[in-house]
Amino acid sequence: MVHRVQVRPISNDEGNKLLRIVRRSSGSVVTWRRAQMVLLSAQGMAVPQIAEVTFTSADRVRDVIHNFNADGFDSLRPRYAGGRPPKFTLAQRQEIKRAALSRPTDHGLPFSTWSLSKLADFLVAEGVVDDISHEGLRTLLREEGVSFPSRQDLEDQHRS
């Protein structure tokens, strides 16, 4: 026999917290909708009815209820994540650092200082990496302790 999916018994404090989330209507819409599903289940509503009221599938309602039963209020918050950050080998990191600390003229390039875009293009052209974003390069260089002179430093050099 298949048993009905229903939220675990909740305390008065938990019920009040769910009510605050649903009534507040500020913050994440995802959290609000999940709290609404849990609250309706706690009030005895069946999964198909909850799905109809919340304009979602019964499978989604079951997932939310199971997650709440297992993880509590942590399951209500969305866990958004970007893609996996690229992993560079130690050899690649060393080569990127070496290139960043060198002068572009040492590589036969017609400019005196690196910018993130020029360095990223150079690294891809030399085959050090397949692809690297400017932000990824900035982060990697910061981790390696490499910093470029600021525009103000460069302007001060040219005035001297």
C-alpha positions as CSV (number, residue, x, y, z in Angstrom):
1,M,0.0,0.0,0.0
2,V,1.3,3.5,-0.9
3,H,1.2,5.9,2.0
4,R,0.2,9.6,1.6
5,V,3.1,12.0,1.5
6,Q,2.7,14.6,4.2
7,V,4.9,16.9,6.1
8,R,6.2,15.7,9.5
9,P,4.4,17.0,12.6
10,I,5.5,20.6,13.1
11,S,5.7,22.6,16.3
12,N,3.8,25.8,16.9
13,D,7.1,27.8,16.5
14,E,7.7,26.1,13.2
15,G,4.2,26.8,12.1
16,N,4.5,30.4,13.0
17,K,7.8,30.7,11.2
18,L,6.2,29.2,8.0
19,L,3.3,31.7,8.4
20,R,5.7,34.6,8.6
21,I,7.5,33.5,5.5
22,V,4.2,33.1,3.5
23,R,2.7,36.4,4.8
24,R,5.8,38.5,4.5
25,S,5.9,38.1,0.7
26,S,9.3,39.7,0.5
27,G,12.6,37.9,-0.2
28,S,12.9,34.9,-2.5
29,V,9.8,33.8,-4.4
30,V,11.2,30.2,-4.3
31,T,11.4,30.2,-0.5
32,W,7.9,31.7,-0.3
33,R,6.4,29.0,-2.6
34,R,8.2,26.1,-0.8
35,A,7.0,27.4,2.6
36,Q,3.5,27.7,1.2
37,M,3.6,24.0,0.1
38,V,4.8,22.8,3.5
39,L,2.3,24.9,5.3
40,L,-0.6,23.6,3.2
41,S,0.6,20.0,3.8
42,A,0.8,20.7,7.6
43,Q,-2.8,21.8,7.4
44,G,-3.8,18.4,6.0
45,M,-4.1,19.3,2.3
46,A,-3.3,16.4,-0.1
47,V,-0.5,16.6,-2.6
48,P,-2.7,16.9,-5.7
49,Q,-4.6,19.8,-4.1
50,I,-1.4,21.6,-3.1
51,A,-0.1,21.2,-6.6
52,E,-3.3,22.7,-8.0
53,V,-3.2,25.6,-5.6
54,T,0.5,26.4,-6.1
55,F,0.4,25.8,-9.9
56,T,3.1,23.2,-9.9
57,S,3.4,19.4,-10.4
58,A,2.5,16.9,-7.7
59,D,6.0,15.5,-8.0
60,R,7.5,18.9,-7.2
61,V,5.3,19.1,-4.1
62,R,6.4,15.7,-3.0
63,D,10.1,16.7,-3.4
64,V,9.6,19.8,-1.4
65,I,7.8,17.9,1.4
66,H,10.4,15.2,1.5
67,N,13.2,17.8,1.6
68,F,11.6,19.7,4.4
69,N,11.1,16.5,6.4
70,A,14.8,15.6,6.0
71,D,16.4,19.1,6.2
72,G,13.9,21.4,7.9
73,F,13.9,25.1,7.1
74,D,17.3,24.9,5.3
75,S,15.5,23.1,2.5
76,L,13.3,26.1,1.8
77,R,16.1,28.3,0.6
78,P,17.3,28.0,-3.0
79,R,20.8,26.9,-3.5
80,Y,21.9,28.6,-6.7
81,A,25.3,28.0,-8.0
82,G,27.2,29.1,-11.1
83,G,29.1,26.6,-13.0
84,R,32.0,24.7,-11.6
85,P,35.0,27.0,-11.5
86,P,37.7,26.0,-13.9
87,K,40.5,23.9,-12.4
88,F,44.0,24.7,-13.5
89,T,46.9,22.4,-12.9
90,L,49.9,23.5,-10.9
91,A,51.9,23.8,-14.1
92,Q,49.3,26.0,-15.7
93,R,49.1,28.2,-12.6
94,Q,52.9,28.6,-12.6
95,E,53.0,29.4,-16.3
96,I,50.1,32.0,-15.9
97,K,52.0,33.6,-13.0
98,R,55.3,33.6,-15.0
99,A,53.6,35.3,-18.0
100,A,51.9,37.9,-15.7
101,L,55.2,38.8,-14.1
102,S,57.0,39.1,-17.4
103,R,56.8,42.1,-19.8
104,P,54.8,41.9,-23.0
105,T,57.8,43.1,-24.9
106,D,59.7,40.0,-23.7
107,H,57.3,38.0,-25.9
108,G,57.6,40.3,-28.9
109,L,54.3,42.1,-28.2
110,P,54.0,45.8,-29.0
111,F,52.7,47.1,-25.6
112,S,54.5,47.8,-22.4
113,T,52.1,46.5,-19.7
114,W,49.6,43.7,-19.4
115,S,45.8,44.2,-19.1
116,L,43.6,41.3,-18.1
117,S,42.2,41.0,-21.6
118,K,45.6,41.1,-23.3
119,L,47.1,38.6,-20.8
120,A,44.1,36.2,-21.2
121,D,44.4,36.4,-25.0
122,F,48.1,35.8,-24.8
123,L,47.6,32.7,-22.6
124,V,45.1,31.2,-24.9
125,A,47.2,32.0,-28.0
126,E,50.2,30.4,-26.4
127,G,48.2,27.3,-25.5
128,V,48.8,27.6,-21.8
129,V,45.0,27.3,-21.2
130,D,42.1,26.5,-23.5
131,D,40.0,29.4,-22.2
132,I,40.0,31.8,-19.2
133,S,37.7,34.7,-18.3
134,H,39.0,38.0,-17.2
135,E,37.4,37.5,-13.8
136,G,38.9,34.0,-13.5
137,L,42.3,35.4,-14.4
138,R,41.9,38.2,-11.9
139,T,41.0,35.6,-9.1
140,L,43.8,33.3,-10.0
141,L,46.4,36.1,-10.0
142,R,45.1,37.4,-6.7
143,E,45.5,33.9,-5.2
144,E,49.0,33.8,-6.6
145,G,49.9,37.2,-5.1
146,V,50.3,38.9,-8.4
147,S,49.0,42.4,-8.9
148,F,49.2,44.8,-11.8
149,P,50.1,48.4,-11.4
150,S,47.0,50.6,-11.2
151,R,46.3,53.1,-13.9
152,Q,47.3,55.9,-11.4
153,D,50.7,54.2,-10.9
154,L,51.2,54.1,-14.7
155,E,50.2,57.7,-15.1
156,D,52.6,58.7,-12.3
157,Q,55.4,56.8,-14.1
158,H,54.8,58.6,-17.4
159,R,54.9,62.1,-15.7
160,S,58.3,61.4,-14.1
